[in-house]
Every structure is written in structure tokens, then in C-alpha cells.
Amino acid sequence: MLRKGQVALLAFVVAFGAVGAGAIVGMDRAAAPKDESRGAASEASRFMRGEATAAFIRGFDAAVPFREKAVAWFASLRYDLFGEGYPGVLVGSDGWLFTTEEFEPSLSTRNGYLDGPAADALAAARDALAERGVALVVALVPAKARVYADRLDGYALPEAIERRYADALSALSGLSISTIDLDAAFGAARAEGPGPELFQRSDTHWTPAGAAVAARAVAEGVGRLSVALPAMRVEAADAPASEREGDLMAYLPKRGSARRPLPPPETLPGFDTFVDSGAGLFGAQEIPVALVGTSYSAEPAWHFDGFLKRELGTDVINLASSGEGPFKTMAAAIAGGELERNGVRLVVWEIPERYIDVEPGR
């Protein structure tokens, strides 16, 4: 079924002429952000991207002297009339943007983050940490499209993806890995009524408010484990707010229109967190908790590690990194010796659900 203005867009292409439209759309695809993301596009969208005539478009594209202006014009027209961006983003309602990565079976296997099933990597990390006497808890991050499904504006997660979070929880339980159900925590937070948004509208990631909810849920889960964490003095303070343009804005034309303006930059509150271990200047410093994960944990603006310090009442070393996925980051943390050097007793492993395998065709 064609969505939004796609029927009208097809009519526009026919009126404009197959050759000219094909060339301009081919340019539009070439100018889209160089990202591996591809959404669950409709047949009409695939036609509009020129996949059926790719060879012709490549030759014609190189010969068009007004390429950049044509690309910008067509992208602006598509966004203005139909609210659609470049491949890689889905435009929801009220300025909400969603990455198409959340609608795909597995980000890890496609991007080479894993050579085999996620279950094997999870079990390997569990065993490697157990050998070191380190406890493990996974903080499973639900897709933004799952938490804010009411902002998808007609889009929907495919059936297999809809089951992915529950399947991941079941798989982790089967591996005897303690897991924090952040989807339940976010659902409860939203059910409480109006409050700070848990994810950024124009970005893939959570807001500091979402990170704080996640940290609270992790601390509650850790409290049920038999892990003795030394109590330390944790001081919290506010920091200057920052204005950010979301990472999904790269998939929209540079200019909006009077009828459909681009989502504005988002203002994020700032936070500082300080820990006094009581060890003194020359005392042995112990950091009993390590945070491993992706950009949800690594980016200072979300302050997830700081909220964990506050909720756990102890120090946390942040070993997360951006752009590597959760499994490579965990392998590096285990191999790097940071866990032993800091006396880590517990690893909190943040894993977005889109890095977990889903069986094709399910």
C-alpha cells in the first residue's frame, strides 16, 4: 500500500517524464548521506529511487550540469509535499524522526560487528567475565520506534522486529544473563503522564531524562543481585545546557519550507557527577563498576554513566565507545585489562535491541 503522498509523487514522475525524473531521482540517491541504512521502503519508493534503471541513471547523472541544484530541489519538494527524507530516515509526526536501522533484522551481522550469532558473543562475554569473578548485567535498550510508536505517523515495525525485544529478553534469560527490561521502564515512565521526552525527536539516542530512567532501572536490577559494591560519596550538580542538532537531520534536505519547517535543534540539560572514593591522594583507587556499550553510553551529553554513579552510589568507569557496536566494545574491555586494573566487580553492558539477530522470514 502506498503511503502518504506517494501516489501523487508517482503521478508527478509520469507527468515530468520518465527519463528526466529518473535522472533527478538518481542524483537524489547519490546525494543522500553515505550511510549503510536502508529502510523498509515500499515498492513505490524503490521505483522512485531508480533501482530498476540504475545503469541508465548512472550514465545520465554524470552528464547533467545542474546536478546539485536538481538534487536539492527534488529533495526539498519531496519533503515539502510528502514529508519524506533521504533513504535512512522515516519522518514521523510532530517533528519526530526515526532511523530505518530499527526496522531491519540485524545491524551487527550486516555491518560486520559479528561473525556469528549474537547468542554466541553474549555467552562468550558471560563466560570471560565469570572467569574473572565479574558479574554481568545487560541493559537492553528498546528501539526509539518501539517506545514512541505513537509518533510513527503510519509506519509500523515489521512483525519479526515487533517480536525482537521479547525474543532478546528470552534469549538472554536462556543464557542465564541478568537483563534489565528498559522497555518496561520507559513504558512505565511514559504512563506516569507528561514529562521530559525519553528520546530526542531528531536523534537516534535517548535524552538525559531517558538515560536517567535507564540508570534507575539498572540500579534496581543490580540491587537484586548478590554483588557487593562499596558505597562512595557521590555529588551531583547541574551544568550548562547544550543545543544539539540531531544525527537524523543529515537525512533531510538542508532547507525546509514555510509549510513544513525542519525540526529545530534540541536543548539538552547539562549534568555533572563527582565521586569521592575516600581512598585519599595515595590510596588504592577502586572503580567497582564498568559501563560497556555504544554511543548511548559513550556520549557525555546523555550522562548515562553519571546517572549510574548516582543511582548505584559508587564509581563507574566508562569503557563504551561510539561506532563499534556493543560486541566489539565488550571484547576490547575484556582484553584491555581495565577490568583487572580497576578492581571491577560488575559490568553493565548496554545493548540496543537492533544489534540482536532476528531470524529472516519470522
Residue frames relative to the residue before (quaternion, step in Angstrom):
aa qw qx qy qz dx dy dz
M 1.0000 0.0000 0.0000 0.0000 0.00 0.00 0.00
L 0.4108 -0.7108 0.5148 0.2470 3.54 -0.90 0.97
R 0.2965 -0.7872 0.5295 0.1102 3.52 -1.01 0.92
K 0.8517 0.1110 -0.0989 0.5024 3.52 -1.22 0.69
G 0.8125 -0.2619 0.2007 0.4806 3.58 -0.81 -1.03
Q 0.3188 0.7939 -0.4853 0.1806 3.59 1.16 0.34
V 0.5915 0.5452 -0.3755 0.4602 3.60 1.10 -0.58
A 0.6688 0.4890 -0.2971 0.4748 3.55 0.93 -0.91
L 0.6348 0.5367 -0.3315 0.4461 3.55 1.04 -0.75
L 0.6270 0.5195 -0.3330 0.4755 3.59 1.03 -0.73
A 0.6417 0.5172 -0.3245 0.4642 3.57 0.98 -0.82
F 0.6259 0.5405 -0.3294 0.4557 3.56 1.07 -0.79
V 0.6469 0.5254 -0.3188 0.4515 3.58 0.98 -0.84
V 0.6482 0.5132 -0.3219 0.4613 3.57 0.93 -0.88
A 0.6753 0.4909 -0.2986 0.4624 3.57 0.93 -0.88
F 0.6666 0.5195 -0.2974 0.4442 3.57 1.00 -0.85
G 0.5248 -0.6115 0.4276 0.4097 3.57 1.11 -0.71
A 0.5169 -0.6933 0.4070 0.2940 3.53 -0.75 1.10
V 0.6736 0.5009 -0.3171 0.4413 3.58 0.90 -0.85
G 0.6999 0.4710 -0.2832 0.4562 3.58 0.76 -0.97
A 0.6687 0.4947 -0.3057 0.4632 3.53 0.92 -0.87
G 0.6391 0.5339 -0.3316 0.4435 3.53 0.97 -0.83
A 0.6582 0.5099 -0.3172 0.4541 3.55 0.98 -0.82
I 0.6800 0.4893 -0.3046 0.4532 3.58 0.86 -0.93
V 0.6672 0.4911 -0.3171 0.4617 3.56 0.93 -0.81
G 0.6037 0.5434 -0.3557 0.4623 3.56 1.10 -0.64
M 0.6274 0.5196 -0.3253 0.4802 3.55 1.06 -0.75
D 0.6334 0.5489 -0.3241 0.4388 3.55 0.96 -0.91
R 0.6702 0.4823 -0.3127 0.4695 3.57 0.90 -0.83
A 0.6553 0.5177 -0.3264 0.4427 3.59 0.94 -0.79
A 0.7065 0.4662 -0.2650 0.4618 3.56 1.10 -0.67
A 0.4728 0.6737 -0.4489 0.3480 3.58 1.23 -0.16
P 0.6617 -0.5071 0.3522 0.4253 3.63 -1.13 0.48
K 0.4622 -0.6954 0.4823 0.2647 3.55 -0.97 0.89
D 0.3039 0.7361 -0.5291 0.2929 3.53 0.42 1.27
E 0.5269 -0.6583 0.4426 0.3052 3.56 -1.10 0.69
S 0.4856 0.7044 -0.4213 0.3009 3.58 1.26 -0.26
R 0.0613 0.7438 -0.6648 0.0310 3.52 -1.16 0.76
G 0.3343 -0.7844 0.4891 0.1836 3.55 -0.65 1.03
A 0.6116 -0.5050 0.4427 0.4184 3.53 -1.37 -0.08
A 0.0166 -0.8612 0.5079 -0.0125 3.55 0.60 1.19
S 0.5018 -0.6319 0.4983 0.3170 3.54 -1.20 0.53
E 0.6730 -0.4692 0.3625 0.4422 3.57 -1.29 0.19
A 0.6278 0.5366 -0.3448 0.4462 3.57 1.01 -0.74
S 0.6576 0.5065 -0.3147 0.4604 3.59 0.95 -0.85
R 0.6426 0.5136 -0.3342 0.4600 3.58 0.97 -0.77
F 0.6287 0.5160 -0.3364 0.4747 3.58 1.03 -0.73
M 0.6758 0.5091 -0.2977 0.4421 3.53 0.94 -0.94
R 0.6554 0.4807 -0.3290 0.4809 3.62 1.11 -0.45
G 0.5121 -0.7093 0.3837 0.2958 3.58 1.27 0.08
E 0.2920 0.7956 -0.4999 0.1788 3.58 1.14 0.36
A 0.6492 0.5342 -0.3294 0.4297 3.59 1.04 -0.67
T 0.7824 0.2540 -0.1408 0.5510 3.60 1.15 -0.47
A 0.1384 0.8547 -0.4933 0.0838 3.55 1.14 0.67
A 0.6583 0.5206 -0.3293 0.4326 3.60 0.87 -0.87
F 0.6611 0.4989 -0.3097 0.4671 3.57 0.95 -0.86
I 0.6598 0.5300 -0.3105 0.4328 3.56 0.91 -0.94
R 0.6361 0.5416 -0.3464 0.4267 3.58 0.93 -0.83
G 0.6809 0.4783 -0.2949 0.4698 3.56 0.96 -0.82
F 0.6794 0.4882 -0.2884 0.4657 3.56 0.95 -0.90
D 0.6058 0.5969 -0.3398 0.4017 3.54 1.05 -0.85
A 0.6812 0.5094 -0.2934 0.4364 3.56 0.92 -0.94
A 0.7047 0.4837 -0.2654 0.4460 3.59 1.14 -0.56
V 0.5836 0.5984 -0.3772 0.3988 3.61 1.21 -0.21
P 0.3370 -0.7874 0.4757 0.2004 3.63 -0.49 1.11
F 0.7320 0.4047 -0.2386 0.4934 3.65 1.11 -0.54
R 0.1187 0.8683 -0.4770 0.0662 3.54 1.21 0.62
E 0.7181 0.4688 -0.2832 0.4294 3.61 0.62 -1.09
K 0.6659 0.4894 -0.3118 0.4689 3.57 0.95 -0.83
A 0.6414 0.5245 -0.3253 0.4558 3.57 1.02 -0.76
V 0.6285 0.5317 -0.3257 0.4650 3.56 1.02 -0.83
A 0.6851 0.4841 -0.2877 0.4620 3.57 0.82 -1.02
W 0.6507 0.5223 -0.3200 0.4488 3.57 0.97 -0.85
F 0.6943 0.4709 -0.2930 0.4587 3.58 0.82 -0.94
A 0.6433 0.5169 -0.3293 0.4588 3.60 0.98 -0.81
S 0.6599 0.4981 -0.3100 0.4694 3.58 0.98 -0.82
L 0.6349 0.5294 -0.3296 0.4561 3.56 1.02 -0.79
R 0.6717 0.5002 -0.3036 0.4543 3.57 0.87 -0.93
Y 0.6663 0.4826 -0.3059 0.4792 3.57 0.98 -0.81
D 0.6713 0.5119 -0.3073 0.4392 3.58 0.89 -0.92
L 0.7495 0.4134 -0.2312 0.4624 3.60 0.80 -0.97
F 0.8486 0.2013 -0.0374 0.4878 3.55 0.82 -1.02
G 0.4393 -0.7268 0.4457 0.2829 3.59 1.24 0.03
E 0.5058 0.6372 -0.4305 0.3909 3.59 1.00 0.78
G 0.2739 -0.7674 0.5621 0.1417 3.56 -1.06 0.83
Y 0.7278 -0.3547 0.3182 0.4933 3.54 -1.27 -0.42
P 0.6305 -0.4925 0.4068 0.4410 3.61 -1.22 0.30
G 0.6368 0.4900 -0.3807 0.4577 3.57 -0.82 1.04
V 0.7762 0.2179 -0.1293 0.5773 3.59 1.23 -0.38
L 0.1757 -0.7194 0.6572 0.1402 3.52 -1.26 0.57
V 0.2863 -0.7620 0.5626 0.1446 3.56 -0.83 1.03
G 0.1793 -0.7991 0.5691 0.0737 3.55 -0.58 1.19
S 0.6996 -0.4420 0.3450 0.4429 3.54 -1.19 -0.54
D 0.8465 0.2155 -0.1425 0.4655 3.56 -1.32 0.41
G 0.7125 -0.4785 0.2603 0.4423 3.58 1.00 0.82
W 0.4750 0.6592 -0.4535 0.3662 3.62 1.21 0.28
L 0.1119 -0.7786 0.6168 0.0288 3.56 -0.96 1.00
F 0.1192 -0.7962 0.5923 0.0327 3.57 -1.09 0.77
T 0.4238 -0.6871 0.5270 0.2657 3.57 -1.00 0.81
T 0.4734 -0.6785 0.4842 0.2847 3.57 -1.00 0.81
E 0.4769 0.6689 -0.4425 0.3597 3.59 1.24 -0.22
E 0.6431 0.5439 -0.3281 0.4278 3.59 1.09 -0.66
F 0.6805 0.4808 -0.2778 0.4780 3.58 1.26 -0.31
E 0.6237 0.5560 -0.3218 0.4453 3.59 1.31 0.07
P 0.6637 -0.5717 0.3112 0.3685 3.61 -1.10 0.69
S 0.8101 -0.1455 0.1208 0.5549 3.62 0.77 -0.90
L 0.3213 -0.7494 0.5519 0.1749 3.54 -0.73 1.07
S 0.6371 0.5748 -0.3300 0.3935 3.58 1.05 -0.75
T 0.7244 0.4287 -0.2681 0.4686 3.59 0.73 -1.00
R 0.6432 0.5351 -0.3312 0.4362 3.59 1.02 -0.73
N 0.7666 0.3749 -0.1928 0.4843 3.58 0.93 -0.84
G 0.5517 -0.6484 0.3836 0.3578 3.57 1.23 0.13
Y 0.3736 0.7249 -0.4978 0.2952 3.59 1.19 0.37
L 0.7838 0.1751 -0.0817 0.5902 3.57 1.20 -0.58
D 0.3561 -0.7207 0.5536 0.2176 3.55 -1.14 0.68
G 0.7939 0.1681 -0.0737 0.5797 3.57 1.21 -0.45
P 0.7802 -0.3218 0.2304 0.4844 3.58 -1.23 -0.29
A 0.5856 -0.5850 0.4324 0.3576 3.56 -1.15 0.65
A 0.5992 0.5860 -0.3652 0.4052 3.60 1.05 -0.73
D 0.6370 0.5248 -0.3348 0.4546 3.59 1.03 -0.72
A 0.6695 0.4889 -0.2993 0.4724 3.58 0.96 -0.87
L 0.6286 0.5295 -0.3315 0.4633 3.59 1.03 -0.73
A 0.6766 0.4871 -0.2934 0.4678 3.59 0.90 -0.92
A 0.6365 0.5323 -0.3316 0.4490 3.59 1.01 -0.79
A 0.6594 0.4918 -0.3087 0.4774 3.59 0.96 -0.83
R 0.6188 0.5488 -0.3342 0.4519 3.58 0.98 -0.84
D 0.7101 0.4607 -0.2690 0.4595 3.57 0.83 -0.97
A 0.6460 0.5243 -0.3264 0.4487 3.59 0.97 -0.83
L 0.6698 0.4801 -0.3007 0.4801 3.59 0.98 -0.77
A 0.6304 0.5379 -0.3353 0.4481 3.58 1.00 -0.80
E 0.6221 0.5447 -0.3352 0.4516 3.59 1.04 -0.74
R 0.7065 0.4263 -0.2452 0.5089 3.58 1.16 -0.61
G 0.5012 -0.6712 0.4141 0.3561 3.57 1.26 0.03
V 0.5005 0.6441 -0.4132 0.4048 3.56 1.23 0.55
A 0.3638 -0.7232 0.5478 0.2112 3.57 -0.90 0.96
L 0.2121 -0.7771 0.5847 0.0964 3.55 -1.21 0.61
V 0.0470 0.7529 -0.6564 0.0106 3.54 -1.09 0.80
V 0.2669 -0.7648 0.5712 0.1325 3.57 -0.91 0.98
A 0.1867 -0.7349 0.6424 0.1117 3.55 -0.99 0.93
L 0.1589 -0.8233 0.5424 0.0531 3.57 -0.18 1.31
V 0.2224 -0.8087 0.5375 0.0872 3.56 -0.45 1.29
P 0.3302 -0.7521 0.5294 0.2123 3.63 -0.63 1.02
A 0.6112 -0.5424 0.4288 0.3851 3.53 -1.24 0.46
K 0.5653 -0.5802 0.4696 0.3510 3.54 -1.12 0.68
A 0.6496 0.5243 -0.3093 0.4555 3.58 1.05 -0.81
R 0.6208 0.5142 -0.3420 0.4829 3.59 1.21 -0.38
V 0.6949 0.4767 -0.2754 0.4627 3.58 0.86 -0.99
Y 0.7900 0.2101 -0.1006 0.5671 3.58 1.02 -0.83
A 0.0685 0.8275 -0.5482 0.0999 3.56 0.83 1.02
D 0.6232 0.5557 -0.3351 0.4366 3.57 1.15 -0.55
R 0.6752 0.4506 -0.3019 0.4999 3.61 1.27 -0.03
L 0.4555 0.7203 -0.4286 0.2999 3.62 1.26 0.12
D 0.2587 -0.8210 0.4836 0.1586 3.60 1.25 -0.27
G 0.8259 -0.2314 0.0944 0.5055 3.56 0.68 1.10
Y 0.5999 0.5104 -0.3725 0.4907 3.59 1.18 -0.30
A 0.0533 -0.7875 0.6127 0.0400 3.57 -1.24 0.37
L 0.5370 -0.6036 0.4750 0.3486 3.55 -1.14 0.62
P 0.5081 -0.6243 0.4862 0.3401 3.63 -0.98 0.75
E 0.6857 -0.5253 0.3093 0.3978 3.56 -1.15 0.62
A 0.6759 0.4900 -0.3055 0.4581 3.60 0.86 -0.93
I 0.6601 0.4917 -0.3072 0.4777 3.58 1.02 -0.78
E 0.5980 0.5658 -0.3582 0.4403 3.57 1.07 -0.69
R 0.7126 0.4347 -0.2514 0.4899 3.60 1.07 -0.72
R 0.4735 0.7379 -0.4170 0.2395 3.57 1.22 -0.43
Y 0.6668 0.5119 -0.3316 0.4283 3.59 0.82 -0.89
A 0.6705 0.4819 -0.2987 0.4786 3.59 0.87 -0.91
D 0.6366 0.5219 -0.3280 0.4634 3.58 1.03 -0.76
A 0.6475 0.5159 -0.3184 0.4618 3.58 1.01 -0.80
L 0.6288 0.5215 -0.3340 0.4703 3.59 0.98 -0.79
S 0.6611 0.5073 -0.3030 0.4624 3.56 0.96 -0.87
A 0.6574 0.5132 -0.3108 0.4560 3.58 0.96 -0.87
L 0.6576 0.5042 -0.3069 0.4681 3.59 0.95 -0.84
S 0.6312 0.5187 -0.3257 0.4760 3.57 1.04 -0.75
G 0.6544 0.5188 -0.3051 0.4577 3.56 1.02 -0.82
L 0.6797 0.4510 -0.2745 0.5091 3.57 1.23 -0.50
S 0.4231 -0.7243 0.4378 0.3235 3.59 1.32 0.10
I 0.4226 0.6615 -0.4898 0.3795 3.56 0.99 0.94
S 0.4168 -0.7030 0.5189 0.2508 3.57 -0.71 1.07
T 0.0454 -0.8267 0.5590 -0.0448 3.57 -0.74 1.09
I 0.2946 -0.7347 0.5890 0.1625 3.54 -1.05 0.87
D 0.2986 -0.7613 0.5552 0.1518 3.57 -0.67 1.13
L 0.1343 -0.8296 0.5390 0.0559 3.56 0.05 1.28
D 0.5470 0.5926 -0.4121 0.4241 3.59 1.15 -0.39
A 0.6530 0.4966 -0.3070 0.4824 3.57 0.99 -0.83
A 0.6482 0.5210 -0.3184 0.4550 3.58 0.99 -0.82
F 0.6721 0.4781 -0.2989 0.4799 3.59 0.95 -0.84
G 0.6290 0.5349 -0.3363 0.4529 3.58 1.01 -0.76
A 0.6512 0.5032 -0.3104 0.4757 3.56 1.00 -0.81
A 0.6466 0.5214 -0.3242 0.4528 3.59 0.98 -0.81
R 0.6696 0.4812 -0.3054 0.4762 3.59 0.94 -0.80
A 0.6447 0.5414 -0.3214 0.4336 3.58 1.05 -0.76
E 0.5744 0.6075 -0.3748 0.4007 3.59 1.18 -0.43
G 0.6242 -0.5435 0.3397 0.4468 3.56 1.23 -0.29
P 0.7805 -0.3292 0.2247 0.4816 3.58 -1.27 -0.09
G 0.2269 0.7452 -0.5976 0.1900 3.51 -0.95 0.91
P 0.7384 -0.3718 0.2771 0.4896 3.60 -1.22 -0.11
E 0.5006 -0.6456 0.4832 0.3148 3.56 -1.04 0.76
L 0.4419 -0.7306 0.4718 0.2199 3.55 -1.01 0.90
F 0.7450 0.1995 -0.1491 0.6189 3.57 1.25 -0.39
Q 0.5166 -0.6190 0.4881 0.3343 3.55 -1.22 0.50
R 0.5459 -0.6490 0.4203 0.3227 3.56 -0.98 0.79
S 0.8082 0.2738 -0.1205 0.5073 3.58 0.87 -0.93
D 0.6703 0.4493 -0.2832 0.5183 3.58 1.26 0.30
T 0.5880 -0.5858 0.4311 0.3538 3.56 -1.23 0.50
H 0.7417 0.5004 -0.2161 0.3910 3.56 0.99 -0.89
W 0.6146 -0.5383 0.4313 0.3828 3.49 -1.38 0.18
T 0.4977 -0.6002 0.5259 0.3399 3.53 -1.33 0.21
P 0.6675 -0.4430 0.3669 0.4728 3.61 -1.21 0.02
A 0.6107 0.5417 -0.3588 0.4525 3.60 1.07 -0.66
G 0.6546 0.4968 -0.3093 0.4786 3.59 1.00 -0.77
A 0.6410 0.5192 -0.3179 0.4674 3.56 1.02 -0.81
A 0.6393 0.5240 -0.3245 0.4598 3.58 1.06 -0.74
V 0.6281 0.5154 -0.3300 0.4806 3.60 1.03 -0.77
A 0.6540 0.5136 -0.3110 0.4601 3.57 0.97 -0.87
A 0.6567 0.5138 -0.3165 0.4523 3.59 0.93 -0.87
R 0.6376 0.5254 -0.3247 0.4604 3.57 1.01 -0.80
A 0.6584 0.5021 -0.3059 0.4700 3.59 0.98 -0.84
V 0.6283 0.5249 -0.3349 0.4665 3.59 1.03 -0.78
A 0.6657 0.5078 -0.3116 0.4492 3.59 0.86 -0.91
E 0.6362 0.5165 -0.3295 0.4689 3.58 1.01 -0.76
G 0.6681 0.4943 -0.2999 0.4684 3.57 1.01 -0.78
V 0.6413 0.5163 -0.3217 0.4675 3.56 1.00 -0.80
G 0.6108 0.5793 -0.3427 0.4169 3.57 1.09 -0.70
R 0.6728 0.4788 -0.2910 0.4832 3.57 1.22 -0.45
L 0.6105 0.5405 -0.3513 0.4601 3.58 1.29 -0.07
S 0.4754 -0.6513 0.5083 0.3023 3.56 -1.26 0.39
V 0.3610 0.7043 -0.5190 0.3228 3.55 0.57 1.23
A 0.2325 -0.7791 0.5700 0.1184 3.58 -0.61 1.14
L 0.0383 -0.7994 0.5991 -0.0234 3.56 -0.52 1.22
P 0.4413 -0.7016 0.4817 0.2845 3.61 -0.77 0.94
A 0.4176 -0.6992 0.5233 0.2506 3.56 -0.95 0.89
M 0.0339 -0.7884 0.6142 -0.0121 3.56 -0.96 0.93
R 0.5228 -0.6188 0.4755 0.3431 3.54 -1.23 0.42
V 0.0766 -0.8008 0.5939 -0.0131 3.53 -0.67 1.18
E 0.1151 -0.7950 0.5945 0.0356 3.56 -0.77 1.06
A 0.1738 -0.7905 0.5839 0.0624 3.54 -0.90 1.01
A 0.0226 0.7906 -0.6104 0.0425 3.54 -1.07 0.78
D 0.4710 -0.6427 0.5196 0.3084 3.54 -1.24 0.47
A 0.1636 -0.7588 0.6231 0.0962 3.55 -1.22 0.57
P 0.6824 -0.4790 0.3299 0.4428 3.61 -1.20 0.27
A 0.4914 -0.6406 0.5047 0.3057 3.54 -1.12 0.72
S 0.2115 -0.7660 0.5937 0.1264 3.56 -1.25 0.45
E 0.3028 -0.7298 0.5855 0.1815 3.54 -1.16 0.65
R 0.0235 -0.8212 0.5680 -0.0488 3.56 -0.73 1.07
E 0.2994 -0.6903 0.6227 0.2146 3.52 -1.24 0.60
G 0.4767 -0.7209 0.4275 0.2652 3.56 -0.65 1.10
D 0.5959 -0.6035 0.3970 0.3508 3.56 -1.12 0.65
L 0.6417 0.5338 -0.3336 0.4381 3.63 1.14 -0.46
M 0.4951 0.6551 -0.4319 0.3732 3.59 1.24 -0.12
A 0.5563 0.6139 -0.3876 0.4043 3.59 1.20 -0.42
Y 0.6862 0.4797 -0.2747 0.4728 3.59 1.23 -0.37
L 0.6269 0.4771 -0.3501 0.5068 3.57 1.26 0.32
P 0.5992 -0.5445 0.4160 0.4140 3.61 -1.14 0.42
K 0.6220 -0.5980 0.3599 0.3550 3.54 -1.10 0.67
R 0.7687 0.2394 -0.1469 0.5747 3.59 1.15 -0.54
G 0.3315 -0.7123 0.5806 0.2136 3.53 -1.08 0.75
S 0.4213 -0.6581 0.5302 0.3292 3.56 -1.02 -0.78
A 0.6666 -0.4870 0.3657 0.4298 3.54 -1.27 0.24
R 0.6844 0.4840 -0.2838 0.4656 3.57 1.06 -0.73
R 0.7970 0.0944 -0.0266 0.5959 3.59 1.09 -0.74
P 0.1033 -0.8204 0.5601 0.0510 3.62 0.17 1.21
L 0.5631 -0.5850 0.4592 0.3604 3.54 -1.24 0.45
P 0.5903 -0.5462 0.4319 0.4084 3.61 -1.13 0.49
P 0.4448 -0.7042 0.4796 0.2762 3.62 -0.88 0.86
P 0.6295 -0.4850 0.4175 0.4407 3.61 -1.25 0.21
E 0.3689 -0.7321 0.5326 0.2103 3.54 -1.15 0.64
T 0.3081 -0.7339 0.5795 0.1752 3.54 -1.08 0.80
L 0.1126 -0.8041 0.5833 0.0217 3.55 -0.68 1.15
P 0.4335 -0.6827 0.5121 0.2895 3.61 -0.86 0.85
G 0.3512 -0.7446 0.5321 0.1976 3.56 -1.14 0.62
F 0.0947 -0.7941 0.5999 0.0237 3.56 -1.16 0.67
D 0.1105 -0.7415 0.6555 0.0909 3.54 -1.28 0.57
T 0.0428 -0.7795 0.6247 0.0170 3.56 -1.11 0.73
F 0.0850 -0.8011 0.5924 -0.0006 3.57 -0.84 1.06
V 0.1663 -0.7897 0.5870 0.0636 3.56 -1.02 0.86
D 0.1274 -0.7528 0.6429 0.0615 3.55 -1.01 0.93
S 0.2599 -0.8063 0.5158 0.1278 3.55 -0.36 1.26
G 0.4345 -0.7025 0.4592 0.3269 3.61 1.22 -0.42
A 0.4670 0.7051 -0.4314 0.3140 3.57 1.28 0.09
G 0.4311 -0.6973 0.4759 0.3185 3.60 1.15 -0.44
L 0.7330 -0.4537 0.2861 0.4184 3.53 -1.31 0.21
F 0.8054 0.2479 -0.1167 0.5256 3.58 0.92 -0.88
G 0.4519 0.6968 -0.4494 0.3290 3.58 1.22 0.20
A 0.5940 -0.5592 0.4374 0.3784 3.54 -1.26 0.38
Q 0.2847 -0.7747 0.5462 0.1431 3.55 -0.68 1.14
E 0.0648 -0.7857 0.6148 0.0223 3.55 -0.82 1.02
I 0.0723 -0.7508 0.6555 0.0372 3.54 -1.00 0.93
P 0.2122 -0.8705 0.4297 0.1121 3.57 0.09 1.28
V 0.7542 0.3214 -0.1871 0.5411 3.61 1.20 -0.38
A 0.1324 -0.7658 0.6249 0.0741 3.55 -1.03 0.86
L 0.2259 -0.7456 0.6147 0.1233 3.54 -1.05 0.87
V 0.0264 -0.7852 0.6176 -0.0361 3.56 -0.73 1.13
G 0.3861 0.7325 -0.5022 0.2493 3.57 -0.95 0.75
T 0.6978 -0.4715 0.3795 0.3832 3.50 -1.31 -0.53
S 0.7841 -0.3005 0.2357 0.4891 3.56 -1.22 -0.46
Y 0.5113 0.6127 -0.4343 0.4178 3.62 1.19 -0.24
S 0.7414 0.3610 -0.1987 0.5297 3.58 1.15 -0.64
A 0.6869 0.5333 -0.2897 0.3998 3.57 0.99 -0.82
E 0.6542 0.5412 -0.3225 0.4185 3.60 1.00 -0.76
P 0.4307 -0.7346 0.4587 0.2537 3.62 -0.56 1.12
A 0.6058 0.6043 -0.3643 0.3676 3.60 1.02 -0.71
W 0.6630 0.4859 -0.3240 0.4683 3.61 1.09 -0.57
H 0.2353 -0.8302 0.4725 0.1792 3.60 1.27 -0.52
F 0.2145 0.8089 -0.5253 0.1539 3.60 1.07 0.63
D 0.6592 0.5002 -0.3264 0.4568 3.61 0.91 -0.82
G 0.6373 0.5295 -0.3288 0.4532 3.59 1.04 -0.72
F 0.6567 0.4946 -0.3093 0.4779 3.58 0.98 -0.80
L 0.6102 0.5334 -0.3553 0.4658 3.59 1.09 -0.62
K 0.6214 0.5329 -0.3408 0.4623 3.60 0.98 -0.78
R 0.6689 0.5043 -0.3029 0.4544 3.56 0.91 -0.91
E 0.7268 0.4544 -0.2521 0.4491 3.57 0.82 -1.01
L 0.7108 0.4302 -0.2564 0.4939 3.60 1.04 -0.75
G 0.3417 -0.7653 0.4827 0.2540 3.59 1.19 -0.44
T 0.6970 0.3820 -0.2694 0.5437 3.55 1.12 0.65
D 0.6334 -0.5612 0.3789 0.3745 3.57 -1.28 0.18
V 0.1532 -0.7715 0.6154 0.0513 3.53 -1.23 0.69
I 0.2116 -0.7423 0.6204 0.1391 3.57 -0.96 0.87
N 0.2884 -0.7791 0.5392 0.1381 3.56 -0.79 1.07
L 0.0296 -0.8118 0.5820 -0.0365 3.57 -0.48 1.26
A 0.4015 0.7186 -0.4745 0.3118 3.58 1.24 0.32
S 0.0785 -0.7844 0.6128 0.0553 3.55 -1.24 0.39
S 0.4411 -0.6900 0.5144 0.2543 3.55 -1.23 0.54
G 0.8212 0.3123 -0.2097 0.4292 3.53 -1.19 0.62
E 0.6648 0.5067 -0.3051 0.4564 3.60 1.24 0.02
G 0.4341 -0.6692 0.4852 0.3582 3.58 1.17 -0.38
P 0.6342 -0.5864 0.3508 0.3618 3.60 -1.17 0.39
F 0.6740 0.5374 -0.3150 0.3973 3.60 1.01 -0.66
K 0.6476 0.4854 -0.3195 0.4929 3.59 0.98 -0.75
T 0.6346 0.5346 -0.3284 0.4513 3.57 1.03 -0.77
M 0.6503 0.4978 -0.3164 0.4788 3.58 1.00 -0.77
A 0.6386 0.5247 -0.3322 0.4545 3.60 0.93 -0.84
A 0.6578 0.5031 -0.3070 0.4689 3.59 1.01 -0.81
A 0.6418 0.5254 -0.3264 0.4533 3.59 1.00 -0.77
I 0.6692 0.4916 -0.3019 0.4684 3.58 0.97 -0.81
A 0.7288 0.4425 -0.2440 0.4621 3.57 0.93 -0.89
G 0.6569 0.5920 -0.3081 0.3510 3.59 1.10 -0.62
G 0.4824 -0.7019 0.4189 0.3150 3.59 1.19 -0.26
E 0.4483 0.7050 -0.4514 0.3134 3.61 1.27 -0.04
L 0.6157 0.5612 -0.3589 0.4209 3.58 1.01 -0.70
E 0.6929 0.4654 -0.2750 0.4772 3.58 0.90 -0.93
R 0.6714 0.5233 -0.3096 0.4237 3.59 0.88 -0.91
N 0.7600 0.3746 -0.2001 0.4920 3.59 1.06 -0.66
G 0.4633 -0.7043 0.4359 0.3152 3.56 1.24 0.07
V 0.1829 0.8197 -0.5202 0.1553 3.57 1.08 0.75
R 0.1834 -0.7902 0.5798 0.0760 3.55 -0.93 0.97
L 0.7927 0.1636 -0.0560 0.5845 3.58 1.19 -0.56
V 0.1440 -0.7564 0.6319 0.0886 3.55 -1.05 0.84
V 0.1744 -0.7323 0.6511 0.0967 3.52 -0.94 1.00
W 0.1094 -0.8158 0.5679 0.0056 3.56 -0.51 1.24
E 0.1815 -0.7914 0.5800 0.0660 3.56 -0.42 1.27
I 0.0355 0.8041 -0.5878 0.0814 3.59 -0.67 1.14
P 0.3091 -0.7254 0.5794 0.2062 3.63 -0.66 1.02
E 0.5787 -0.6398 0.3775 0.3365 3.56 -0.91 0.87
R 0.6265 0.5748 -0.3566 0.3873 3.61 1.05 -0.61
Y 0.6093 0.5321 -0.3662 0.4599 3.60 1.24 -0.04
I 0.5946 0.5562 -0.3619 0.4540 3.60 1.28 -0.01
D 0.5338 -0.6631 0.4300 0.3008 3.56 -0.94 0.92
V 0.0721 -0.7275 0.6772 0.0835 3.49 -1.30 0.56
E 0.4779 -0.6826 0.4689 0.2929 3.57 -0.81 0.99
P 0.4800 -0.6724 0.4725 0.3069 3.62 -0.81 0.97
G 0.8140 0.2823 -0.2086 0.4627 3.54 -1.05 0.80
R 0.5250 0.6397 -0.4248 0.3670 3.59 1.20 -0.10
